[in-house]
């Protein structure tokens, strides 16, 4: 096959139509979308070129096209398109198919891509994993509220001058604290949580690396690159951290701050988890933390960012359908899991003080399953956009000439 040979795929066009991209057939190449898109580089044919490739079913070209990922689905093109071809929705559908094709292993990508039918498996398997882990280790004991706190035995530095040890347990040393609440570590020890999540994170990282390398090699087919990857990555991360390109959106300008809240809410939650490890094993801080502890404050602020971000996304998603774009099972599943993680996390924290132990523990169990589901589907859900869009933006900076 020649490098520039066109290989139309009827199967790809059919899959694109099933994912909500069938409106590409309405496009008559007027280039209105290219003229109204503020993310289009001067002289670029984006997204007109991608719409033509979608009509032809040029799967190979679309999967390797950086322009598909440089689109932030502002949907200014949807609003202005005279044929209602919905270029923003088409780009969204192409990205979903690209995630499936780049996924490692691919069958998991297809499971997540067909979340409308497979969601019971995607959510049920993580819950079953936790059920099996608890059943085979510590059992299902429901603890009672207490003001006891745990200092983990493997800590190397003590910063607790006023704490007086009263007894020892398998988890560590018990001291008395000021708050009476449910201690979830008596239901699921932290060591068990980290053993499950660290193992999962390792497998997820491997899948991301494999998929990312595949995509980076495909991007290289669009022309030579120059410069250092890391040197170009730094400014890209700055753009992503501020959601700068979202600021160019007109039709869906509020999406910038919804995504901003969600991004930094998850970053804050991850940082809080890391600091919790420091609290347990280095500073020898009694757990659970008091509400006024700096780590706890960071966790609560992160929760606020997540709540505001996810509510904002839901409002945007179910607002004006032209501006918001099509809502597919792939998108709704991701949004639903994020919403489930946030709601159960907040309720579990409130439940430690205000709900019956059995109800609070039940909510906490669902929270653990939802978080594990989010972890396991990371390389195959809309979280994968973070990886592919970052690589596309780095490629854009390194490419000569730059591609849109």
TIMARKOL-428488 format. One record per residue (C-alpha): x, y, z; residue in one letter. Coordinates in steps of 0.02 Angstrom, whole numbers, plus 32768, in hexadecimal, padded with zeros to 4 digits. Layout:
BEGIN
+------+------+------+------+
|    u |    v |    w | resn |
+------+------+------+------+
|    X |    Y |    Z |    A |
...
+------+------+------+------+
This chain:
BEGIN
+------+------+------+------+
|    u |    v |    w | resn |
+------+------+------+------+
| 8000 | 8000 | 8000 |    X |
| 803F | 80AE | 7FD8 |    X |
| 8055 | 812E | 8060 |    X |
| 7FCB | 819D | 8019 |    X |
| 7F54 | 8113 | 7FE6 |    X |
| 7EA0 | 812E | 801C |    X |
| 7E51 | 8098 | 8071 |    X |
| 7D99 | 80BF | 8094 |    X |
| 7D46 | 8053 | 8117 |    X |
| 7C8C | 8034 | 8114 |    X |
| 7C98 | 7FE0 | 81BF |    X |
| 7CE8 | 807C | 8208 |    X |
| 7C5E | 80EB | 81C1 |    X |
| 7BDC | 8078 | 820E |    X |
| 7C33 | 807A | 82B7 |    X |
| 7C43 | 8137 | 82AD |    X |
| 7B89 | 8146 | 828B |    X |
| 7B62 | 80D6 | 8322 |    X |
| 7BCE | 8147 | 8390 |    X |
| 7B6E | 81E2 | 8359 |    X |
| 7BDF | 821C | 82CA |    X |
| 7B6A | 81F1 | 823A |    X |
| 7B44 | 82A8 | 821E |    X |
| 7BEC | 82B4 | 81C3 |    X |
| 7B8C | 8279 | 8128 |    X |
| 7B31 | 8321 | 8123 |    X |
| 7BD2 | 8385 | 810E |    X |
| 7BE8 | 83D7 | 8063 |    X |
| 7C95 | 841F | 8088 |    X |
| 7C64 | 84D6 | 8096 |    X |
| 7CF1 | 84F2 | 8116 |    X |
| 7C83 | 8554 | 818D |    X |
| 7CC4 | 84E8 | 821B |    X |
| 7D7A | 8514 | 81F1 |    X |
| 7D53 | 85CD | 81E8 |    X |
| 7CF9 | 85D7 | 8290 |    X |
| 7D6E | 8567 | 82F5 |    X |
| 7DE3 | 85D3 | 835D |    X |
| 7E55 | 853D | 837B |    X |
| 7E7A | 852A | 82C1 |    X |
| 7F28 | 8560 | 828E |    X |
| 7F3B | 85DA | 81FD |    X |
| 7F2B | 857E | 8158 |    X |
| 7EEE | 84DF | 81AB |    X |
| 7E60 | 8477 | 8165 |    X |
| 7E26 | 8440 | 8212 |    X |
| 7DA3 | 83FE | 822E |    X |
| 7D6C | 8400 | 8177 |    X |
| 7DF2 | 8381 | 8149 |    X |
| 7DBE | 830C | 81D7 |    X |
| 7D07 | 8318 | 81A3 |    X |
| 7D36 | 82E0 | 80F3 |    X |
| 7D9D | 824F | 8139 |    X |
| 7D08 | 821D | 81A5 |    X |
| 7C95 | 821D | 810C |    X |
| 7D0D | 81AB | 80B0 |    X |
| 7D2C | 813C | 8147 |    X |
| 7DE8 | 8158 | 8147 |    X |
| 7E03 | 8104 | 81EF |    X |
| 7EC1 | 80FA | 81E7 |    X |
| 7ED2 | 81B3 | 81C3 |    X |
| 7E59 | 81E8 | 8249 |    X |
| 7EA4 | 817A | 82D2 |    X |
| 7F50 | 81C5 | 82B2 |    X |
| 7F15 | 8278 | 8294 |    X |
| 7F4E | 82F1 | 831D |    X |
| 7EC5 | 836B | 82EA |    X |
| 7E40 | 82F6 | 832F |    X |
| 7E8C | 830E | 83DC |    X |
| 7EB2 | 83C7 | 83CC |    X |
| 7DF5 | 83E0 | 83C1 |    X |
| 7DB0 | 8412 | 846C |    X |
| 7CFA | 83FF | 8435 |    X |
| 7CD1 | 84B7 | 844A |    X |
| 7C42 | 8492 | 83D2 |    X |
| 7C4A | 853E | 8382 |    X |
| 7C4B | 84D8 | 82E0 |    X |
| 7BAB | 847D | 8313 |    X |
| 7B51 | 8522 | 8330 |    X |
| 7B89 | 8570 | 828C |    X |
| 7B81 | 84D9 | 8216 |    X |
| 7AFE | 84FD | 818E |    X |
| 7AE3 | 8443 | 8170 |    X |
| 7AD4 | 8410 | 8227 |    X |
| 7B63 | 8395 | 8208 |    X |
| 7B9D | 83AE | 82BC |    X |
| 7C5A | 83AA | 82A2 |    X |
| 7C79 | 83B2 | 835E |    X |
| 7C11 | 8314 | 8379 |    X |
| 7C6A | 82BC | 82EA |    X |
| 7D14 | 82E5 | 8336 |    X |
| 7CD6 | 82A4 | 83DF |    X |
| 7C9D | 8200 | 838F |    X |
| 7D42 | 81ED | 8330 |    X |
| 7DA1 | 8203 | 83D4 |    X |
| 7D38 | 817C | 8426 |    X |
| 7D60 | 8102 | 8399 |    X |
| 7E18 | 8134 | 839E |    X |
| 7E1E | 810A | 8458 |    X |
| 7DD6 | 805D | 8430 |    X |
| 7E53 | 803D | 83A5 |    X |
| 7EEA | 8078 | 8409 |    X |
| 7EB7 | 801E | 84A9 |    X |
| 7F24 | 7F9A | 84FA |    X |
| 7ED7 | 7F1C | 8508 |    X |
| 7E5A | 7F48 | 8480 |    X |
| 7DCB | 7EDE | 84C4 |    X |
| 7DC5 | 7F4C | 855F |    X |
| 7DBE | 7FE6 | 84F0 |    X |
| 7D28 | 7F9A | 8497 |    X |
| 7CD5 | 7F70 | 853E |    X |
| 7CE2 | 8026 | 8576 |    X |
| 7CB6 | 8067 | 84C8 |    X |
| 7C13 | 8005 | 84D0 |    X |
| 7BEB | 803C | 8582 |    X |
| 7B33 | 804C | 8557 |    X |
| 7B29 | 7F8E | 855A |    X |
| 7BC1 | 7F5E | 85C3 |    X |
| 7BB1 | 7FD7 | 8656 |    X |
| 7B77 | 7F4D | 86CF |    X |
| 7C1C | 7EF2 | 86AC |    X |
| 7C85 | 7F90 | 86B7 |    X |
| 7C3F | 7FBF | 8760 |    X |
| 7C17 | 7F10 | 87A1 |    X |
| 7CC6 | 7EC7 | 878C |    X |
| 7D1B | 7F4A | 87FE |    X |
| 7C95 | 7F2E | 8882 |    X |
| 7CAE | 7E72 | 8876 |    X |
| 7D6A | 7E89 | 8886 |    X |
| 7D53 | 7EE8 | 8929 |    X |
| 7CD3 | 7E68 | 8965 |    X |
| 7D50 | 7DDB | 8945 |    X |
| 7DE4 | 7E39 | 8990 |    X |
| 7D86 | 7E60 | 8A31 |    X |
| 7D39 | 7DB2 | 8A3A |    X |
| 7DE2 | 7D5E | 8A2A |    X |
| 7E3D | 7DD2 | 8AA4 |    X |
| 7DE8 | 7E35 | 8B2E |    X |
| 7D32 | 7E08 | 8B15 |    X |
| 7C9E | 7E7F | 8B20 |    X |
| 7CA0 | 7EBF | 8BD2 |    X |
| 7C3D | 7F61 | 8BE9 |    X |
| 7C98 | 7FCE | 8C69 |    X |
| 7C47 | 8041 | 8CE8 |    X |
| 7C6B | 80FC | 8CF8 |    X |
| 7CFE | 8123 | 8D69 |    X |
| 7D7A | 81AC | 8D97 |    X |
| 7E0B | 8131 | 8D86 |    X |
| 7E94 | 815B | 8D09 |    X |
| 7F19 | 80E9 | 8CBF |    X |
| 7FD4 | 810B | 8CB6 |    X |
| 8020 | 8093 | 8C38 |    X |
| 80AF | 802B | 8C7D |    X |
| 8125 | 8044 | 8BEA |    X |
| 8131 | 8101 | 8C03 |    X |
| 81E2 | 813F | 8C1E |    X |
| 81C6 | 81ED | 8C67 |    X |
| 814D | 821D | 8CF1 |    X |
| 80FA | 82C9 | 8CEA |    X |
| 8074 | 829D | 8D69 |    X |
| 80B4 | 82DF | 8E0D |    X |
| 800C | 82E7 | 8E64 |    X |
| 7FC8 | 823C | 8E2F |    X |
| 7FC8 | 81B5 | 8EB3 |    X |
| 7FC6 | 8100 | 8E77 |    X |
| 7F3E | 8097 | 8EC5 |    X |
| 7F4C | 7FF1 | 8E6B |    X |
| 7F96 | 7F9C | 8DD1 |    X |
| 7F41 | 7F4A | 8D3D |    X |
| 7F78 | 7EF2 | 8C9E |    X |
| 7F66 | 7F99 | 8C43 |    X |
| 7FCE | 7FFC | 8CBF |    X |
| 7FC2 | 8057 | 8D65 |    X |
| 7F1C | 80A0 | 8DA1 |    X |
| 7F15 | 8150 | 8DEA |    X |
| 7E80 | 81B9 | 8E1F |    X |
| 7E49 | 8249 | 8DAF |    X |
| 7DCE | 82DA | 8DBA |    X |
| 7D4B | 82A4 | 8D3A |    X |
| 7CD2 | 8213 | 8D4B |    X |
| 7CB5 | 81C9 | 8CA0 |    X |
| 7CB4 | 8129 | 8C3B |    X |
| 7D66 | 80F1 | 8C13 |    X |
| 7D5F | 80A1 | 8B67 |    X |
| 7E0A | 8053 | 8B7F |    X |
| 7DB7 | 7FDB | 8BF8 |    X |
| 7D4F | 7FA0 | 8B63 |    X |
| 7DD6 | 7FA6 | 8ADB |    X |
| 7E8B | 7FBC | 8B16 |    X |
| 7EEF | 803D | 8AB7 |    X |
| 7F72 | 7FBC | 8A89 |    X |
| 7EEB | 7F59 | 8A30 |    X |
| 7EAF | 7FF3 | 89D3 |    X |
| 7F5D | 8021 | 8998 |    X |
| 7F87 | 7F6F | 8965 |    X |
| 7EED | 7F6C | 88F4 |    X |
| 7F00 | 801B | 88AD |    X |
| 7FBE | 8015 | 8895 |    X |
| 7FAE | 7F70 | 8837 |    X |
| 7F23 | 7FB9 | 87CD |    X |
| 7F86 | 8059 | 87AF |    X |
| 801B | 7FF3 | 8771 |    X |
| 7FB0 | 7F93 | 86F4 |    X |
| 7F5A | 8033 | 86BB |    X |
| 8001 | 808C | 86A4 |    X |
| 803E | 7FFB | 8638 |    X |
| 7FA2 | 8006 | 85CC |    X |
| 7FB6 | 80C2 | 85BB |    X |
| 806D | 80B2 | 8588 |    X |
| 8045 | 8030 | 8502 |    X |
| 7FB5 | 8096 | 84BB |    X |
| 8016 | 8139 | 84C7 |    X |
| 80AC | 80F1 | 846A |    X |
| 8037 | 80AF | 83E2 |    X |
| 7FEA | 815A | 83CC |    X |
| 8090 | 81B7 | 83CF |    X |
| 80D2 | 8149 | 8344 |    X |
| 8035 | 8167 | 82DC |    X |
| 8048 | 8223 | 82F5 |    X |
| 80F8 | 8216 | 82B0 |    X |
| 80AE | 81E4 | 8207 |    X |
| 8071 | 8297 | 81F0 |    X |
| 811C | 82E2 | 81DA |    X |
| 81C4 | 82FB | 822F |    X |
| 81D3 | 8337 | 82E2 |    X |
| 825F | 839A | 8330 |    X |
| 8292 | 83CC | 83DF |    X |
| 8286 | 8377 | 8487 |    X |
| 81E8 | 831E | 84BC |    X |
| 81FB | 8356 | 8571 |    X |
| 8222 | 840A | 8541 |    X |
| 8182 | 8412 | 84DC |    X |
| 811D | 83B2 | 855E |    X |
| 8134 | 8437 | 85E5 |    X |
| 80D7 | 84C5 | 858D |    X |
| 8050 | 844A | 8557 |    X |
| 8033 | 8418 | 860C |    X |
| 8025 | 84D0 | 8635 |    X |
| 7F9F | 84E4 | 85B0 |    X |
| 7F41 | 844D | 85F0 |    X |
| 7F4F | 8485 | 86A5 |    X |
| 7F00 | 852D | 867D |    X |
| 7E8C | 84E8 | 85F5 |    X |
| 7EC8 | 8578 | 858A |    X |
| 7E82 | 8538 | 84E5 |    X |
| 7DD6 | 8522 | 8531 |    X |
| 7DDA | 85DF | 8546 |    X |
| 7DC9 | 85F0 | 8489 |    X |
| 7D20 | 8598 | 848B |    X |
| 7C85 | 8603 | 8470 |    X |
| 7BF0 | 858E | 8467 |    X |
| 7C24 | 852A | 8502 |    X |
| 7C96 | 85A4 | 855D |    X |
| 7C5F | 8565 | 8609 |    X |
| 7CA6 | 84B8 | 85E5 |    X |
| 7D53 | 8500 | 8609 |    X |
| 7D30 | 8519 | 86C1 |    X |
| 7CCD | 8478 | 86D5 |    X |
| 7D61 | 8415 | 8692 |    X |
| 7DD9 | 8482 | 86F5 |    X |
| 7D7F | 8459 | 8798 |    X |
| 7D7A | 83A0 | 8771 |    X |
| 7E32 | 8399 | 8740 |    X |
| 7E74 | 83F2 | 87D9 |    X |
| 7DF8 | 8399 | 884A |    X |
| 7E43 | 82F3 | 8816 |    X |
| 7EF4 | 8338 | 8824 |    X |
| 7ECD | 8374 | 88D4 |    X |
| 7E7F | 82CC | 8902 |    X |
| 7F19 | 826F | 88C1 |    X |
| 7F8C | 82E4 | 8922 |    X |
| 7F25 | 82CA | 89BF |    X |
| 7F36 | 820D | 89AC |    X |
| 7FF3 | 821E | 899A |    X |
| 7FFC | 828E | 8A34 |    X |
| 7F94 | 8210 | 8A93 |    X |
| 801C | 818F | 8A75 |    X |
| 8099 | 820B | 8ABB |    X |
| 8028 | 8225 | 8B52 |    X |
| 8019 | 816A | 8B71 |    X |
| 80CA | 812C | 8B57 |    X |
| 813F | 81C1 | 8B6B |    X |
| 80F8 | 8245 | 8BDF |    X |
| 809B | 81C5 | 8C4B |    X |
| 7FFC | 822D | 8C4D |    X |
| 7F66 | 81DA | 8CA1 |    X |
| 7EDB | 81AE | 8C27 |    X |
| 7E55 | 81DC | 8BFC |    X |
| 7E8C | 8292 | 8BEE |    X |
| 7E30 | 831E | 8C46 |    X |
| 7DC8 | 8390 | 8BD5 |    X |
| 7E3F | 8422 | 8BF5 |    X |
| 7EDA | 83C2 | 8BBF |    X |
| 7F2C | 840F | 8B22 |    X |
| 7F22 | 836B | 8AC3 |    X |
| 7E6A | 835C | 8AEE |    X |
| 7E4A | 840E | 8AB6 |    X |
| 7EA0 | 83EA | 8A11 |    X |
| 7E34 | 834F | 89FA |    X |
| 7D94 | 83AE | 8A21 |    X |
| 7DC1 | 843E | 89AC |    X |
| 7DE7 | 83BF | 8923 |    X |
| 7D3C | 8371 | 8943 |    X |
| 7CEB | 841B | 892B |    X |
| 7D46 | 8431 | 8885 |    X |
| 7D0A | 8384 | 884F |    X |
| 7C56 | 83A4 | 8883 |    X |
| 7C4D | 844D | 882C |    X |
| 7CA6 | 840A | 8791 |    X |
| 7C3A | 8370 | 877B |    X |
| 7B97 | 83CF | 879B |    X |
| 7BCD | 8452 | 871C |    X |
| 7BF4 | 83CA | 869E |    X |
| 7B4A | 8379 | 86B8 |    X |
| 7AF3 | 8421 | 869E |    X |
| 7B58 | 8440 | 8600 |    X |
| 7B3B | 8390 | 85BF |    X |
| 7A7E | 839A | 85CF |    X |
| 7A6E | 8450 | 859B |    X |
| 7A5C | 848E | 84E8 |    X |
| 7A77 | 83EF | 8480 |    X |
| 7AC4 | 844E | 83EE |    X |
| 7B44 | 84A5 | 845A |    X |
| 7B61 | 8413 | 84D0 |    X |
| 7B70 | 8391 | 8445 |    X |
| 7B30 | 82E0 | 8440 |    X |
| 7B2C | 827B | 84E2 |    X |
| 7B62 | 81C8 | 84C3 |    X |
| 7B6A | 8135 | 8539 |    X |
| 7C29 | 8142 | 8537 |    X |
| 7C21 | 81F4 | 857A |    X |
| 7B90 | 81D7 | 85F1 |    X |
| 7BE3 | 813E | 863F |    X |
| 7C80 | 81A2 | 8666 |    X |
| 7C1C | 8233 | 86AB |    X |
| 7BB0 | 81BC | 8711 |    X |
| 7C47 | 8165 | 8760 |    X |
| 7C98 | 820C | 878A |    X |
| 7BF3 | 8243 | 87D6 |    X |
| 7BE7 | 81A0 | 8838 |    X |
| 7C99 | 81B4 | 887B |    X |
| 7C78 | 8267 | 88B2 |    X |
| 7BCC | 8246 | 8900 |    X |
| 7C00 | 81A8 | 895E |    X |
| 7CA2 | 81FB | 8997 |    X |
| 7C46 | 8290 | 89E0 |    X |
| 7BBD | 8223 | 8A2C |    X |
| 7C3F | 81AD | 8A78 |    X |
| 7C95 | 8240 | 8ACC |    X |
| 7BEE | 8283 | 8B0E |    X |
| 7BB7 | 81D3 | 8B3B |    X |
| 7C4D | 81B9 | 8BAC |    X |
| 7BFC | 8238 | 8C21 |    X |
| 7B42 | 8238 | 8BF8 |    X |
| 7B06 | 8191 | 8BB0 |    X |
| 7AF0 | 80E5 | 8BFA |    X |
| 7B90 | 807C | 8BF0 |    X |
| 7B44 | 7FFB | 8B79 |    X |
| 7B06 | 8080 | 8AFF |    X |
| 7BA8 | 80E3 | 8B06 |    X |
| 7C10 | 8046 | 8AE9 |    X |
| 7BA0 | 8015 | 8A57 |    X |
| 7BB9 | 80BF | 8A06 |    X |
| 7C75 | 80B2 | 8A24 |    X |
| 7C79 | 8006 | 89D1 |    X |
| 7C21 | 804C | 8936 |    X |
| 7C9D | 80DD | 8937 |    X |
| 7D30 | 8065 | 8936 |    X |
| 7CE3 | 8007 | 88A3 |    X |
| 7CBF | 80A6 | 8842 |    X |
| 7D71 | 80E5 | 885C |    X |
| 7DB6 | 803E | 8822 |    X |
| 7D45 | 8046 | 8789 |    X |
| 7D89 | 80F3 | 8762 |    X |
| 7E3B | 80B1 | 8773 |    X |
| 7E1D | 8016 | 8707 |    X |
| 7DC7 | 8077 | 867A |    X |
| 7E42 | 8109 | 867A |    X |
| 7E9D | 80D7 | 85D8 |    X |
| 7DF8 | 80B6 | 857E |    X |
| 7D81 | 813F | 85BA |    X |
| 7D82 | 81FC | 85A1 |    X |
| 7E13 | 8201 | 861D |    X |
| 7E79 | 81BC | 858B |    X |
| 7E61 | 8264 | 8536 |    X |
| 7EE1 | 82A9 | 85B1 |    X |
| 7F64 | 8235 | 8567 |    X |
| 7F3B | 8242 | 84AE |    X |
| 7F16 | 82FD | 84AE |    X |
| 7FB8 | 831F | 850B |    X |
| 801C | 82B9 | 848C |    X |
| 7FC3 | 830F | 83FB |    X |
| 7FEB | 83BB | 8443 |    X |
| 80A1 | 838B | 845C |    X |
| 80A8 | 8348 | 83A9 |    X |
| 805B | 83EB | 836B |    X |
| 80E9 | 844D | 83BB |    X |
| 8170 | 83D9 | 8379 |    X |
| 812B | 83BD | 82C9 |    X |
| 8178 | 8410 | 8230 |    X |
| 810C | 8452 | 81E2 |    X |
| 8090 | 8456 | 8272 |    X |
| 7FF2 | 83F2 | 8256 |    X |
| 7F45 | 8422 | 8291 |    X |
+------+------+------+------+
